[in-house]
């Protein structure tokens, strides 16, 4: 099994485990989470899986994983761009684990181009 497929399996299994713990009815937090994602161009085909994946981001923070690492894992498993997966991580934190707001890392800053050299 490759590292990529191992990571994808781990994320899928985490999402499945969370799905069994999430109540069947959606609440206002879930609705706001989905609305924020769709408003910013992230299409959601399975609302329950998306909310479970959003909640699994908080589990990653509980395990002291960096936000950039979580975004890269999400990007690899979901096919989202790095920008979209980073946004997904941010929305997840805002919706499901606000105790981590402001405690994310900036280790993907190298992806942003600097000012032009003139």
Secondary structure in CASP SS format (residue, H / E / C, confidence):
PFRMAT SS
TARGET T0000
AUTHOR 0000-0000-0000
METHOD secondary structure of the structure
MODEL  1
X C 1.00
X C 1.00
X H 1.00
X H 1.00
X H 1.00
X H 1.00
X H 1.00
X H 1.00
X H 1.00
X H 1.00
X H 1.00
X H 1.00
X H 1.00
X H 1.00
X H 1.00
X H 1.00
X H 1.00
X H 1.00
X H 1.00
X H 1.00
X H 1.00
X C 1.00
X C 1.00
X C 1.00
X C 1.00
X C 1.00
X C 1.00
X H 1.00
X H 1.00
X H 1.00
X H 1.00
X H 1.00
X H 1.00
X H 1.00
X H 1.00
X H 1.00
X H 1.00
X H 1.00
X H 1.00
X C 1.00
X C 1.00
X C 1.00
X C 1.00
X C 1.00
X C 1.00
X C 1.00
X H 1.00
X H 1.00
X H 1.00
X H 1.00
X H 1.00
X H 1.00
X H 1.00
X H 1.00
X H 1.00
X H 1.00
X H 1.00
X H 1.00
X H 1.00
X H 1.00
X H 1.00
X H 1.00
X C 1.00
X C 1.00
X C 1.00
X C 1.00
X H 1.00
X H 1.00
X H 1.00
X H 1.00
X H 1.00
X H 1.00
X H 1.00
X H 1.00
X H 1.00
X H 1.00
X H 1.00
X H 1.00
X C 1.00
X C 1.00
X C 1.00
X H 1.00
X H 1.00
X H 1.00
X H 1.00
X H 1.00
X H 1.00
X H 1.00
X H 1.00
X H 1.00
X H 1.00
X H 1.00
X H 1.00
X H 1.00
X H 1.00
X H 1.00
X C 1.00
X H 1.00
X H 1.00
X H 1.00
X C 1.00
X C 1.00
X C 1.00
X C 1.00
X C 1.00
X C 1.00
X C 1.00
X C 1.00
X H 1.00
X H 1.00
X H 1.00
X C 1.00
X C 1.00
X C 1.00
X C 1.00
X C 1.00
X C 1.00
X C 1.00
END
